[in-house]
Amino acid sequence: MNGQSNPNEPYPLGGNSDRSVLRHGFRITTRKLPILKAGPIEHMTAKLGIAPPEMIFGDNVASIEHVGSGWKIEFNAFDALDLVDKTGNSMLQVAHSKEWQSTREKKHEGITEVVKPFDWSYSTNYKGTEQSPAKALEPSSTPIPLELLKRPDPIEFFDEVMLYEDEMADNGITLLSCKLRVMPARLLLLCRFFMRLDGVMLRIRDTRIYVEFQSGEVIREYTAREDKYEVVRQKLAMQGRDAPAQLRDPNNSRTRIAQHRSFSFSSSVLAESRASNHIPSAAAPASSSKNPSPYPYSPKTPSTTAAASSKDSAQPESQSTSSIPAARKLAAEVRKRATSVTETYIAYSVCEKLIKECANQADYTIPQRHEKNGVVPKGADGEDLGVGKGWWYEDLGLAPTFSTWAQITFLHMYILTVRLRAFPAAHAPSWHQHLLDHFFYSAEDRLVREHNIQARSLRNKYLKDLFTQWRGLLAGYDEGLVRGDAVLATAVWRNVFGGKEDVDLVGLGEVVSYMRGVLKGLDEMEDEVVADGEIQFGDPRSQRKVVEVRSKLLDSLPREDGDLSKK
């Protein structure tokens, strides 16, 4: 793991695992590493006095430091868990024993069988670990200026850091994470604790750190919300929303959970003026003349103007067709000043659109799942059978199952991945990652919506299997592209057709020809066109005539009687 064979040896800190930016005297740092190994977990358990959550990211950190004064606030898993109640006075079975026992009475005789001797929800009122040799944060009535945060300022730095997560023995979820975004004039950090105990309650505790660069003012805001599970579920149901899906996302649940405690504020001014704490940032590297845009694409230039003023109409045609609207010039300038983060957001949005197009190729539904007392049919391998339309199901005869959907979606993702590899090296990895992330968001949503898999641990098992399949698929399809259609057909047969002996060879040939044709079409597109995300796939039906053309190589092969002549 991570290049180390000893499971008790910690991961190396610093280096490539840290991301850090310096803005106006404030250093913002994040560190993201894998979950702790056995040795560090045992050490943490001994120091905390309680067993840590299932997934503990003990080396992860999000911090904000004012270089001039030495003030620093850091968010880490150990300090957050150290505030978890270890006495049992605030354990959930005390306040909610009747509700909890009623939801589990068929499985357990008493509540003591399903709880742990500490607050097993790992609820914490952690507000960060403050280090201040000079001026610390003090109680204040100054709220965070939300109107300033609503401005469409460019995001210069963004990151999300997971600190810990636990599935509460498949009875819900509890997690603590940090999100941080830096704008030109200010930054905001959100540390959110979210707990959902299915059938019992929901709890959200937020700590926000706001920094205004010009004044050097820091504001910390802490809020706590909690409500009964059924109350929140009914609010969502009354609005026509899918309650189970919405309750999995703390962002959707937050506004529907009653505020449990009043807001608490603290603030401090760490600098007298902008001049005293301003540190000029490094100049952006100059773009090459060959590719002046920091993007793998540039804004589209319209060939004609939809509506032109009388002044514009008097200009020569060549000038009007090459002019760029002021909005596009502004967008291009923003990209130059905030290349990495701006591209991250655009890539995220475009890849979401591309994954929807990939997923639609073999879409299916399971109508019985949404019927009262409906019985879902099963395939020969025990997998849920749905109802699907289109070439893949109707012409090729594949079963409309989750596995089939995943493999056909993977096939189209692979085609896009090959094209994205042609983006400049500095940009391609971000697009690859967002494309893969959106697939897993879509897959998990489908597992819940169509297959009613509510247990997060079971969904994670399916998703891990899919990731393993994706890695193998990449190698197989790459080999096929290089070595020829026979090898590519073998990879398609193995993945899409499940390696079945009674495969439709004509249909298999159509899929291979289809892949080659789409790859050729994407290769002829400019980067900017691909990056707009306006791509629509057809289906292999159009390749039937190509497949039916007799191969010249086949005619050159000797027949059984040794005759080389055509049949």
C-alpha positions in Angstrom: 0.0 0.0 0.0 1.3 3.4 -1.0 4.6 1.7 -1.9 5.1 0.3 1.7 4.9 -3.3 2.7 4.6 -2.8 6.5 0.9 -2.3 7.5 2.0 -0.6 10.7 4.2 2.0 9.1 2.5 5.4 8.6 2.2 7.1 5.3 4.8 9.7 4.5 3.7 13.2 5.2 4.2 16.4 3.3 5.6 16.5 -0.2 3.1 15.7 -2.9 0.3 15.0 -0.4 0.1 18.7 0.6 -1.6 21.4 -1.4 -0.8 25.0 -0.3 -1.5 28.5 -1.5 -0.4 31.9 -0.1 -2.9 34.7 -0.4 -2.4 38.2 1.2 -0.4 36.8 4.1 -2.7 33.8 4.7 -1.3 30.3 4.0 -4.1 27.8 3.2 -3.0 24.1 3.3 -4.8 20.8 2.7 -3.4 17.3 3.0 -5.2 14.1 1.8 -3.9 10.6 2.4 -5.4 7.2 2.5 -7.1 5.8 5.6 -4.8 4.9 8.5 -3.1 1.6 8.7 -3.4 -0.9 11.6 -0.4 0.4 13.6 -1.5 4.1 13.7 -5.1 3.1 14.4 -4.0 1.2 17.5 -2.0 4.1 18.6 -4.9 6.5 18.1 -7.3 4.2 19.9 -4.9 4.1 22.9 -4.7 7.9 23.1 -8.4 8.5 22.5 -9.7 5.9 24.8 -12.4 4.8 22.3 -12.4 2.8 19.1 -12.1 5.1 16.1 -14.6 5.1 13.2 -14.5 2.5 10.4 -12.8 4.9 8.0 -10.3 7.2 9.8 -8.2 9.6 7.8 -5.9 10.5 10.6 -3.2 12.2 8.5 -5.6 14.5 6.7 -5.5 18.2 7.5 -7.1 21.5 6.5 -5.6 24.6 7.9 -5.5 28.4 7.6 -2.4 30.3 8.9 -1.7 34.0 9.2 2.0 34.2 8.5 2.6 37.6 10.0 1.1 37.0 13.5 1.5 33.2 13.8 -2.2 32.6 14.3 -3.4 29.3 12.9 -6.5 27.1 12.9 -6.4 23.5 11.9 -9.0 20.8 11.4 -7.9 17.2 11.9 -9.5 13.9 12.9 -7.8 13.2 16.2 -8.8 16.5 17.9 -12.4 16.2 16.5 -12.7 12.6 17.9 -11.2 13.7 21.2 -14.4 15.8 21.8 -16.7 12.8 21.4 -18.5 12.0 24.6 -16.7 9.1 26.3 -18.9 9.0 29.4 -22.1 7.7 27.9 -24.1 10.7 29.1 -25.1 11.8 25.6 -25.4 8.5 23.9 -28.3 8.2 21.5 -30.1 5.4 23.3 -30.6 7.7 26.3 -32.6 10.4 24.4 -34.0 8.1 21.7 -34.1 4.6 23.3 -37.8 4.1 22.5 -37.5 5.1 18.9 -34.3 3.1 18.5 -35.6 0.0 20.2 -38.8 0.1 18.1 -36.9 0.2 14.9 -34.8 -2.8 15.9 -37.2 -4.8 18.1 -37.4 -7.6 15.6 -33.6 -8.0 15.6 -32.7 -7.3 19.3 -34.3 -7.8 22.6 -32.7 -4.8 24.2 -31.0 -1.6 23.2 -27.8 -2.5 25.0 -27.0 -5.1 22.3 -26.7 -2.5 19.5 -24.9 0.4 21.2 -21.3 0.9 22.3 -20.1 2.2 25.7 -19.5 5.7 24.3 -21.2 8.0 21.8 -21.0 5.6 18.9 -22.4 8.2 16.5 -19.0 10.1 17.0 -20.9 13.4 17.3 -18.5 16.2 17.9 -18.8 19.9 18.4 -15.3 20.4 17.0 -14.7 24.0 15.9 -11.1 23.6 14.9 -7.7 23.5 16.7 -6.5 27.1 17.2 -2.9 28.0 17.7 -2.3 31.7 18.6 0.9 33.0 20.1 -0.6 36.5 19.9 -4.3 37.3 19.4 -6.9 34.5 19.5 -10.5 34.5 18.3 -12.9 36.2 20.7 -16.7 36.1 21.2 -18.4 38.3 18.7 -21.8 39.2 17.3 -20.5 39.8 13.8 -22.0 37.3 11.3 -20.4 36.1 8.1 -21.3 38.4 5.3 -23.3 36.0 3.1 -23.9 38.6 0.4 -20.2 38.8 -0.3 -20.0 35.0 -0.7 -22.9 35.1 -3.2 -20.9 37.1 -5.6 -19.7 35.2 -8.7 -16.0 35.6 -7.8 -13.6 33.2 -9.5 -12.4 30.3 -7.3 -8.7 30.4 -7.1 -8.3 27.3 -4.8 -10.8 24.6 -3.8 -10.4 21.3 -2.0 -12.4 18.8 0.1 -10.8 16.8 2.9 -12.5 13.8 4.6 -11.6 13.3 8.3 -13.6 10.3 9.3 -16.7 8.2 8.3 -18.7 5.4 9.9 -21.7 3.5 8.7 -23.1 2.9 12.2 -23.4 -0.9 11.6 -25.4 -0.2 8.4 -28.0 1.8 10.4 -27.0 5.1 8.9 -23.9 7.2 8.5 -21.8 9.7 10.4 -19.0 11.7 8.8 -16.8 14.7 9.3 -15.3 16.6 6.4 -13.9 20.0 5.4 -14.5 22.0 2.2 -12.4 25.1 1.5 -12.6 27.7 -1.3 -10.4 30.7 -1.9 -11.6 33.8 -3.8 -9.5 36.8 -4.8 -10.7 38.9 -1.8 -11.8 36.3 0.8 -11.9 32.6 1.7 -14.4 30.3 3.4 -13.8 27.0 5.1 -16.7 24.7 6.1 -16.2 21.8 8.5 -19.4 19.8 8.6 -20.4 16.9 10.9 -23.3 15.0 9.5 -25.1 12.1 11.2 -28.1 10.2 9.9 -29.5 7.4 12.1 -32.1 5.7 9.9 -35.6 5.9 11.4 -34.5 7.9 14.4 -32.8 11.3 13.7 -30.5 13.5 11.7 -27.9 15.9 13.0 -25.7 18.5 11.4 -23.0 20.6 13.1 -21.3 23.2 11.0 -18.2 25.3 11.7 -17.4 28.0 9.1 -14.2 30.1 9.0 -14.4 33.3 7.0 -11.4 35.4 6.2 -11.5 38.9 4.6 -8.1 39.5 3.1 -8.2 43.3 2.9 -9.0 43.9 6.5 -7.4 40.7 7.9 -10.6 39.9 9.8 -11.4 36.3 10.6 -14.9 35.2 11.6 -15.7 31.7 13.0 -19.4 30.7 13.0 -20.8 27.5 14.6 -24.3 26.1 14.2 -26.0 22.9 15.3 -29.1 21.4 13.8 -31.0 18.2 14.5 -34.5 16.8 14.1 -36.3 13.5 14.0 -35.9 11.4 10.9 -39.6 11.1 10.3 -40.1 14.8 10.5 -37.5 15.6 7.9 -38.7 12.7 5.7 -42.3 14.1 5.7 -41.0 17.5 4.8 -39.2 16.1 1.7 -42.2 13.9 0.8 -44.6 16.9 0.9 -42.4 18.6 -1.7 -42.5 15.6 -4.0 -38.8 14.8 -3.4 -37.3 11.3 -3.2 -36.8 11.3 0.5 -34.3 8.3 0.8 -32.1 9.8 -1.9 -32.3 13.3 -0.4 -31.5 12.2 3.1 -28.2 10.7 2.0 -26.9 14.2 1.2 -26.3 16.6 4.1 -26.6 19.5 1.7 -30.2 18.6 0.8 -31.1 17.7 4.4 -29.7 20.8 6.1 -32.4 23.4 5.3 -35.1 20.9 6.5 -33.6 20.2 9.9 -34.7 22.4 12.7 -32.0 24.6 14.2 -31.0 23.1 17.5 -28.8 25.8 19.0 -28.4 29.4 18.3 -25.5 30.7 16.2 -22.2 31.4 18.0 -19.7 33.8 16.5 -16.1 34.6 17.2 -13.8 36.9 15.4 -10.4 38.7 15.4 -8.6 41.2 13.2 -5.1 39.8 12.5 -3.8 42.8 10.5 -4.1 46.5 10.8 -4.4 47.2 7.1 -4.1 45.5 3.7 -0.6 46.8 3.3 0.7 45.2 6.5 -0.4 41.7 5.6 -0.3 41.7 1.8 2.1 39.4 0.2 2.1 39.6 -3.6 1.4 36.2 -5.2 3.7 34.8 -7.9 3.0 36.0 -11.4 1.3 33.5 -13.7 3.6 31.8 -16.2 3.4 33.2 -19.7 1.4 31.2 -22.2 3.2 29.9 -25.3 2.3 31.4 -28.6 1.3 28.0 -29.9 -1.3 27.5 -27.2 -1.9 30.9 -25.5 -4.9 29.7 -23.6 -4.3 27.9 -20.3 -7.2 25.6 -21.2 -7.1 22.7 -23.6 -9.6 24.7 -25.5 -10.6 28.4 -26.0 -14.0 30.1 -26.1 -15.9 29.5 -29.3 -15.8 32.3 -31.8 -19.2 32.7 -33.5 -19.1 32.7 -37.3 -22.0 35.1 -37.5 -23.6 37.6 -35.2 -27.2 37.0 -34.3 -28.1 40.6 -33.9 -25.7 43.5 -34.7 -26.0 47.2 -34.1 -26.0 49.6 -37.0 -22.4 50.5 -36.1 -21.3 46.8 -36.3 -23.1 46.3 -39.6 -21.1 49.0 -41.1 -17.9 47.1 -40.4 -16.3 44.8 -43.0 -17.6 41.2 -42.8 -14.2 39.8 -42.0 -14.0 41.9 -38.9 -17.4 41.1 -37.6 -17.0 37.4 -37.9 -13.7 37.4 -36.0 -14.9 39.6 -33.1 -15.4 38.0 -29.7 -18.2 39.3 -27.4 -17.1 41.2 -24.3 -18.4 38.4 -22.0 -16.1 35.9 -23.7 -13.1 38.2 -23.4 -13.9 38.5 -19.7 -14.2 34.7 -19.4 -10.9 34.2 -21.1 -9.2 36.7 -18.8 -10.7 34.9 -15.7 -9.3 31.6 -17.0 -5.9 33.0 -17.4 -5.9 34.3 -13.8 -7.4 31.2 -12.2 -6.6 28.4 -14.5 -6.6 25.3 -12.3 -9.7 25.9 -10.3 -11.7 27.5 -13.1 -11.0 24.5 -15.2 -11.9 22.1 -12.4 -15.4 23.6 -12.2 -15.9 23.6 -16.0 -14.5 20.0 -16.3 -16.8 18.9 -13.5 -19.9 20.3 -15.2 -19.0 19.1 -18.7 -18.1 15.6 -17.5 -21.4 15.4 -15.7 -23.1 16.0 -19.0 -20.9 13.5 -20.8 -21.6 10.8 -18.2 -25.4 11.3 -18.6 -25.0 10.7 -22.4 -22.9 7.6 -21.7 -25.4 6.2 -19.2 -28.4 6.9 -21.5 -27.1 4.4 -24.1 -28.3 1.4 -22.1 -30.8 3.0 -19.7 -33.3 0.7 -18.1 -35.9 0.8 -15.4 -37.4 -1.8 -13.0 -41.1 -0.8 -12.8 -41.9 -3.6 -10.2 -39.6 -1.8 -7.8 -42.0 1.1 -7.6 -45.2 -1.0 -7.4 -46.8 -2.0 -4.1 -45.9 -5.6 -3.4 -44.2 -5.8 -6.8 -42.0 -8.8 -7.5 -38.7 -8.0 -9.3 -37.9 -10.7 -11.9 -34.4 -12.3 -11.7 -32.0 -13.4 -14.3 -30.2 -16.8 -14.5 -27.4 -15.3 -12.3 -29.8 -13.9 -9.8 -29.5 -10.3 -10.9 -32.5 -8.0 -11.1 -34.1 -7.8 -14.6 -35.4 -4.5 -15.8 -37.0 -3.1 -18.9 -34.8 -1.4 -21.5 -35.2 -0.1 -25.0 -32.7 0.6 -27.9 -30.2 -1.3 -30.0 -28.3 -2.9 -27.1 -31.3 -4.6 -25.7 -33.7 -5.0 -28.6 -31.3 -5.8 -31.4 -28.3 -7.3 -29.6 -30.5 -9.1 -27.0 -28.5 -8.2 -23.9 -30.3 -8.4 -20.6 -31.4 -5.1 -19.1 -29.5 -5.4 -15.8 -27.2 -3.2 -13.8 -24.1 -5.1 -15.0 -25.1 -4.6 -18.6 -25.7 -1.0 -18.1 -22.4 -0.5 -16.3 -20.4 -2.3 -19.1 -22.1 -0.3 -21.9 -21.6 2.9 -20.0 -17.9 1.9 -19.5 -17.5 1.3 -23.2 -18.6 4.8 -24.0 -16.6 6.2 -21.2 -13.5 4.5 -22.6 -14.1 6.1 -26.0 -14.2 9.6 -24.3 -11.2 8.7 -22.2 -9.1 8.0 -25.3 -10.1 11.4 -26.7 -9.4 13.2 -23.4 -5.9 11.7 -23.4 -5.2 14.0 -26.3 -5.8 17.1 -24.1 -2.5 18.8 -22.9 -0.9 16.8 -20.2 -1.5 19.5 -17.6 -5.3 19.3 -18.1 -6.2 15.8 -19.0 -5.9 14.2 -15.5 -8.6 16.5 -14.1 -11.0 15.6 -16.9 -10.3 11.9 -16.5 -11.0 12.1 -12.8 -14.2 14.0 -13.0 -15.5 11.6 -15.7 -14.9 8.6 -13.5 -16.3 10.4 -10.4 -19.5 11.2 -12.1 -19.9 7.6 -13.2 -19.7 6.4 -9.6 -22.2 9.1 -8.5 -24.6 7.8 -11.2 -24.0 4.1 -10.4 -24.6 4.6 -6.7 -27.8 6.6 -7.4 -29.0 3.8 -9.6 -28.3 1.1 -7.0 -30.5 3.0 -4.6 -33.2 4.1 -7.0 -33.7 1.0 -9.1 -32.4 -1.7 -6.8 -33.2 -0.4 -3.4 -29.8 -1.1 -2.0 -29.9 1.1 1.1 -26.9 -0.3 3.0 -23.9 1.8 2.2 -21.4 -1.0 2.9 -23.1 -3.1 0.2 -23.1 -0.2 -2.3 -19.5 0.3 -1.6 -18.8 -3.4 -2.4 -20.5 -3.0 -5.8 -18.7 0.2 -6.5 -15.3 -1.3 -5.6 -16.0 -4.2 -8.0 -16.9 -1.7 -10.7 -13.6 0.1 -10.2 -11.7 -3.1 -10.5 -13.6 -3.9 -13.7 -12.8 -0.4 -15.1 -9.1 -0.8 -14.5 -9.1 -4.2 -16.3 -11.3 -2.8 -19.1 -8.9 0.0 -19.8 -6.0 -2.4 -20.3 -8.1 -4.7 -22.5 -9.5 -2.1 -24.8 -6.1 -0.3 -25.0 -4.5 -3.5 -26.1 -7.2 -4.0 -28.7 -6.8 -0.5 -30.2 -3.1 -1.2 -30.6 -3.1 -4.9 -31.7 -6.1 -4.9 -34.0 -9.8 -5.6 -34.2 -9.5 -9.3 -33.3 -8.0 -8.4 -29.9 -10.5 -5.5 -29.4 -13.4 -7.9 -30.2 -12.1 -10.3 -27.6 -12.1 -7.5 -25.0 -15.6 -6.5 -26.0 -16.8 -10.1 -25.9 -15.3 -10.6 -22.4 -16.8 -7.4 -20.9 -20.0 -6.5 -22.7 -21.1 -10.1 -23.6 -19.8 -11.7 -20.4 -17.7 -14.2 -22.3 -20.7 -16.2 -23.4 -20.1 -18.8 -26.1 -23.4 -18.1 -27.9 -22.4 -14.6 -28.8 -23.9 -12.8 -31.8 -20.8 -12.5 -33.9 -22.3 -10.0 -36.3 -23.4 -7.8 -33.3 -19.9 -8.1 -31.8 -18.4 -6.9 -35.1 -20.9 -4.0 -35.1 -19.7 -2.9 -31.7 -16.1 -3.1 -32.7 -16.7 -1.1 -35.9 -18.8 1.4 -33.9 -16.0 2.0 -31.4 -13.5 2.6 -34.2 -15.9 4.9 -36.0 -16.7 7.0 -33.0 -13.0 7.3 -32.0 -12.2 8.5 -35.5 -15.0 11.1 -35.3 -13.8 12.4 -31.9 -10.2 12.5 -33.2 -11.3 14.9 -35.9 -13.0 17.3 -33.4 -11.1 20.2 -32.0 -10.4 20.2 -28.3 -12.8 23.1 -27.7 -15.7 21.2 -29.3 -15.1 18.1 -27.1 -14.7 20.3 -24.0 -18.1 21.9 -24.7 -19.6 18.5 -23.9 -22.1 18.6 -26.8 -21.5 15.0 -27.8 -24.2 12.6 -28.8 -23.6 8.9 -29.5 -25.5 6.9 -32.1 -25.7 3.1 -32.0 -23.8 0.3 -33.8 -26.9 -0.4 -36.0 -25.3 1.8 -38.7 -22.3 -0.5 -38.9 -24.2 -3.6 -40.2 -23.2 -2.9 -43.9 -19.5 -2.4 -42.9 -19.5 -5.7 -41.0 -21.1 -7.6 -43.8 -18.4 -6.6 -46.3 -16.2 -9.7 -47.0 -12.6 -9.3 -45.8 -9.9 -9.4 -48.4 -7.7 -11.0 -45.8 -10.2 -13.8 -45.4 -10.2 -14.4 -49.2 -6.4 -14.8 -49.1 -6.4 -17.5 -46.5 -6.1 -21.1 -47.8 -9.2 -23.2 -47.7 -9.2 -26.7 -46.3 -8.5 -28.2 -49.8 -5.6 -25.8 -50.2 -7.4 -23.8 -52.9 -6.7 -20.0 -52.7 -9.5 -19.1 -55.1 -12.7 -17.4 -53.9 -15.7 -19.4 -53.0 
